[in-house]
Amino acid sequence: MPELPEVESVRRGLQAAQLRAPVVEVWRSAFKLRVGKSWAEENLACLKDNVPKDIRRRGKYIVWEFADPDGETNGLVIHLGMSGRCGVTTTAQPKVAHTHFALRLGDDREVRLVDPRRFGGLRAGRLQDLMASEPLGTLGPEPLEKGFGGAVLAERLGSSRRPIRDALLDQEAIAGLGNIYAVEALFAAGIFPMVEAQRLHASAWERLAGTIVAVLQRGIDNGGTTLKDFRNVEGEVGRNQDDLRVYGRAEEPCPRCGQALVGFVSGGRSGAFCPRCQPRPRTRLVR
């Protein structure tokens, strides 16, 4: 599924579109989205006659704020799933295949969600209720916000016996980080991806926090990673796939030392590492 940089790229595209006209129609296809039963009550009709406001991101979710006619603050949470795409178009444009949601605004523009695999999700309601309930209410700290660092990571993951790569994917520990960027951050930090998280020393946590921020920011600067489905609001692919150091490059030379990268699978997710730059630790603590 799209990770933090991809969702941030979509958020920025929606924000740049300056969507400020009131909602005049909410359209939804007859097909259910498969994200899970906690998303079953979409409540999208509550957005009718609302005025769009700020668009933010929380972890891997877009959170769109609206003002209803009574002055209350509503929200729309958009989960892009595995293949979801958000775009802005005119109402005159016919809906393409796999369009499952359209928010028509008073300026004859529509925001549409296209999701061929239907693993995305939509939820609307009072913004404060959405922020306090799952999935937003259980998310961990944002890695790109002030205050994030090694101490935060150590506090949330320092007692875990899971492999560090797997532990980093826990959204309750750190919001928005997914497999691609976790693998890249571990390579940049020189940390073996299968070492138990509890074995990391404070210095390793600090180094890892820094590389997490760096690879996420690089992903955003590159417009996200497109391996298959991801497109931004303008329908363009990201560029970060051309800048990945190790993810998806098993058996290729390490970009740092030339050693052949080694692939691995853990928790159902694949990755790659350099056995020379990320050696299996010989001591109890990884510094």
C-alpha positions as CSV (number, residue, x, y, z in Angstrom):
1,M,0.0,0.0,0.0
2,P,1.1,3.6,-0.4
3,E,3.4,4.7,2.5
4,L,3.9,8.1,4.0
5,P,5.7,9.8,1.1
6,E,3.0,8.6,-1.4
7,V,0.1,9.7,0.7
8,E,1.9,13.0,1.4
9,S,2.3,13.5,-2.3
10,V,-1.4,13.0,-2.8
11,R,-2.3,15.3,0.1
12,R,-0.1,18.1,-1.4
13,G,-1.8,17.6,-4.8
14,L,-5.2,18.0,-3.3
15,Q,-4.2,21.0,-1.2
16,A,-2.7,22.6,-4.3
17,A,-6.0,22.2,-6.2
18,Q,-7.5,24.8,-3.8
19,L,-10.8,22.9,-3.3
20,R,-13.0,25.4,-1.5
21,A,-16.4,25.3,-3.2
22,P,-19.2,23.6,-1.2
23,V,-20.0,19.9,-1.6
24,V,-23.2,19.6,-3.8
25,E,-23.2,15.9,-4.3
26,V,-21.6,12.7,-2.8
27,W,-21.5,9.8,-5.2
28,R,-20.6,6.2,-4.2
29,S,-20.5,3.1,-6.3
30,A,-22.4,0.0,-5.3
31,F,-19.2,-1.9,-4.6
32,K,-17.9,-2.5,-1.1
33,L,-14.4,-1.6,-0.3
34,R,-12.4,-4.3,1.4
35,V,-10.3,-2.4,4.0
36,G,-12.2,-4.1,6.9
37,K,-15.3,-4.1,9.0
38,S,-14.1,-1.0,11.1
39,W,-14.7,1.0,7.9
40,A,-18.1,-0.4,7.2
41,E,-20.0,2.7,8.3
42,E,-18.7,5.2,5.7
43,N,-21.3,7.9,6.6
44,L,-20.4,9.9,3.4
45,A,-23.7,11.6,3.1
46,C,-22.9,13.9,6.1
47,L,-20.5,15.8,3.8
48,K,-23.3,17.2,1.6
49,D,-23.4,21.0,1.7
50,N,-20.1,21.1,3.7
51,V,-17.3,23.5,2.8
52,P,-13.9,21.9,2.3
53,K,-11.1,23.2,4.5
54,D,-7.6,22.0,5.4
55,I,-6.2,18.7,4.1
56,R,-3.8,16.9,6.4
57,R,-2.1,13.5,6.7
58,R,-2.0,11.2,9.6
59,G,0.3,8.2,9.0
60,K,-0.8,6.6,5.8
61,Y,-4.2,8.3,5.8
62,I,-5.5,11.5,4.2
63,V,-7.6,13.5,6.7
64,W,-9.8,16.2,5.0
65,E,-11.5,18.8,7.1
66,F,-14.9,20.2,6.3
67,A,-17.2,22.8,7.9
68,D,-20.9,21.9,7.9
69,P,-23.8,24.4,7.5
70,D,-24.1,24.6,11.3
71,G,-20.4,25.5,11.8
72,E,-19.4,22.1,13.1
73,T,-16.2,20.4,11.9
74,N,-16.5,17.2,9.9
75,G,-13.8,15.0,8.4
76,L,-13.2,12.6,5.6
77,V,-10.6,9.9,6.1
78,I,-9.3,8.4,2.8
79,H,-7.3,5.2,2.9
80,L,-5.7,4.5,-0.5
81,G,-5.3,0.8,0.2
82,M,-3.1,-1.1,-2.3
83,S,-4.2,0.5,-5.6
84,G,-6.3,3.6,-4.7
85,R,-5.8,6.8,-6.6
86,C,-7.3,10.3,-5.9
87,G,-7.7,12.7,-8.7
88,V,-9.4,16.1,-9.4
89,T,-11.4,16.4,-12.6
90,T,-14.3,18.3,-14.0
91,T,-17.8,16.9,-13.7
92,A,-18.0,16.7,-17.5
93,Q,-15.3,14.0,-17.6
94,P,-16.9,10.5,-17.6
95,K,-16.0,8.3,-14.6
96,V,-13.2,5.8,-15.5
97,A,-13.5,2.1,-14.6
98,H,-13.1,1.3,-10.9
99,T,-14.2,4.7,-9.7
100,H,-15.9,4.1,-6.4
101,F,-16.3,7.6,-4.9
102,A,-16.8,11.1,-6.2
103,L,-17.2,14.3,-4.3
104,R,-18.8,17.0,-6.5
105,L,-18.1,20.6,-5.6
106,G,-20.0,23.7,-6.5
107,D,-17.3,24.8,-9.0
108,D,-18.1,21.8,-11.3
109,R,-15.0,19.9,-10.1
110,E,-15.0,16.4,-8.6
111,V,-12.6,14.6,-6.4
112,R,-12.7,10.9,-7.3
113,L,-11.3,7.7,-5.8
114,V,-10.3,5.1,-8.3
115,D,-9.5,1.7,-6.7
116,P,-9.3,-1.4,-8.9
117,R,-8.5,-3.8,-6.1
118,R,-10.9,-2.1,-3.6
119,F,-8.6,-2.4,-0.6
120,G,-9.0,1.3,0.1
121,G,-11.4,2.9,2.6
122,L,-13.6,5.9,3.2
123,R,-15.0,7.2,6.5
124,A,-16.7,10.5,7.3
125,G,-18.1,12.1,10.5
126,R,-17.2,14.5,13.2
127,L,-13.5,15.2,12.9
128,Q,-12.8,14.8,16.6
129,D,-14.5,11.4,16.6
130,L,-12.5,10.2,13.6
131,M,-9.2,11.3,15.2
132,A,-10.0,9.5,18.4
133,S,-11.2,6.2,16.9
134,E,-9.4,3.5,14.9
135,P,-7.4,3.6,12.9
136,L,-6.3,7.2,13.5
137,G,-6.6,7.1,17.3
138,T,-4.1,4.3,17.7
139,L,-1.3,5.6,15.5
140,G,2.1,6.3,16.9
141,P,4.1,9.5,16.5
142,E,4.8,11.1,13.1
143,P,8.4,10.7,12.1
144,L,8.5,14.0,10.3
145,E,7.2,16.1,13.2
146,K,9.4,17.9,15.7
147,G,10.5,15.8,18.6
148,F,10.9,12.5,16.8
149,G,14.2,10.9,17.4
150,G,16.1,7.9,18.7
151,A,14.6,8.2,22.2
152,V,11.1,8.0,20.8
153,L,11.9,4.9,18.8
154,A,13.7,3.3,21.8
155,E,10.7,4.0,24.1
156,R,8.2,2.4,21.7
157,L,10.2,-0.5,20.3
158,G,13.2,-0.9,22.6
159,S,11.8,-4.0,24.4
160,S,10.5,-5.7,21.3
161,R,11.9,-9.1,20.4
162,R,10.7,-8.8,16.8
163,P,13.2,-8.3,14.0
164,I,13.9,-4.6,13.8
165,R,12.5,-4.4,10.2
166,D,9.2,-6.0,11.3
167,A,9.0,-3.8,14.4
168,L,9.3,-0.6,12.4
169,L,6.1,-1.6,10.5
170,D,4.0,-1.4,13.6
171,Q,1.8,1.7,13.0
172,E,1.1,2.1,16.7
173,A,4.9,2.6,17.2
174,I,5.6,4.9,14.3
175,A,3.0,6.2,11.9
176,G,3.3,6.0,8.2
177,L,6.5,3.9,7.9
178,G,6.1,0.9,5.6
179,N,8.3,-1.8,4.2
180,I,10.0,0.1,1.4
181,Y,11.2,2.9,3.6
182,A,12.0,0.7,6.6
183,V,14.3,-1.4,4.4
184,E,15.9,1.7,3.0
185,A,16.4,3.3,6.4
186,L,18.0,0.2,7.9
187,F,20.5,0.1,5.0
188,A,21.4,3.8,5.4
189,A,21.9,3.2,9.2
190,G,24.0,0.0,8.6
191,I,21.7,-2.1,10.7
192,F,21.0,-5.8,10.0
193,P,17.3,-6.0,9.4
194,M,16.7,-9.2,11.2
195,V,18.3,-8.3,14.5
196,E,15.9,-8.1,17.5
197,A,14.8,-4.6,18.2
198,Q,15.7,-4.9,21.9
199,R,19.4,-5.4,21.0
200,L,19.8,-1.8,19.6
201,H,21.8,0.6,21.7
202,A,20.8,4.2,22.1
203,S,23.3,5.3,19.5
204,A,21.8,2.8,17.0
205,W,18.3,4.1,17.7
206,E,19.4,7.7,17.2
207,R,21.2,6.8,13.9
208,L,18.1,4.9,12.7
209,A,15.7,7.7,13.5
210,G,17.9,10.0,11.4
211,T,17.9,7.7,8.4
212,I,14.1,7.2,8.7
213,V,13.6,10.9,8.4
214,A,16.0,11.1,5.5
215,V,14.6,8.4,3.4
216,L,11.0,9.6,4.0
217,Q,11.9,13.1,3.0
218,R,13.7,11.8,-0.1
219,G,10.6,9.9,-1.0
220,I,8.5,13.0,-0.7
221,D,11.0,15.0,-2.7
222,N,10.8,12.4,-5.4
223,G,7.0,12.4,-5.5
224,G,6.7,8.9,-4.0
225,T,7.6,5.4,-5.1
226,T,5.7,3.8,-8.0
227,L,6.3,0.1,-8.2
228,K,3.0,-0.7,-9.9
229,D,-0.2,1.3,-9.1
230,F,0.7,4.6,-7.3
231,R,-0.1,7.8,-9.1
232,N,-0.3,11.3,-7.7
233,V,-3.3,13.6,-8.1
234,E,-2.2,14.6,-11.6
235,G,-2.0,10.9,-12.6
236,E,1.8,11.0,-12.7
237,V,4.1,8.2,-11.4
238,G,6.6,8.8,-8.6
239,R,10.3,8.9,-9.2
240,N,11.6,7.4,-6.0
241,Q,11.7,3.8,-7.4
242,D,14.8,5.0,-9.4
243,D,16.5,6.2,-6.2
244,L,16.0,3.1,-4.0
245,R,19.3,1.7,-2.7
246,V,18.4,-1.8,-1.7
247,Y,14.6,-2.5,-1.8
248,G,13.7,-4.7,-4.7
249,R,17.4,-5.1,-5.7
250,A,18.3,-8.5,-4.2
251,E,21.4,-10.0,-5.9
252,E,22.4,-6.6,-7.4
253,P,25.6,-4.9,-6.3
254,C,25.4,-2.8,-3.1
255,P,25.6,0.8,-4.2
256,R,28.0,1.5,-1.3
257,C,30.5,-1.4,-1.4
258,G,29.6,-3.6,-4.4
259,Q,28.8,-6.7,-2.5
260,A,25.8,-8.6,-3.8
261,L,22.6,-7.7,-1.9
262,V,20.8,-10.5,-0.1
263,G,17.0,-10.9,-0.2
264,F,14.9,-12.0,2.8
265,V,11.3,-12.6,3.7
266,S,9.9,-12.0,7.2
267,G,6.4,-11.5,8.3
268,G,5.2,-12.0,4.8
269,R,7.2,-9.0,3.5
270,S,10.3,-9.2,1.4
271,G,13.4,-7.0,1.7
272,A,17.1,-6.8,0.9
273,F,20.3,-5.9,2.7
274,C,24.0,-5.8,2.2
275,P,25.8,-8.5,4.2
276,R,28.9,-6.2,4.3
277,C,27.4,-2.9,5.2
278,Q,24.7,-4.4,7.4
279,P,26.5,-7.4,9.0
280,R,24.8,-9.8,11.4
281,P,25.9,-8.4,14.8
282,R,28.4,-10.5,16.8
283,T,27.8,-8.6,20.1
284,R,24.6,-8.4,22.2
285,L,24.1,-4.7,21.7
286,V,24.1,-3.1,18.3
287,R,25.7,0.3,18.4
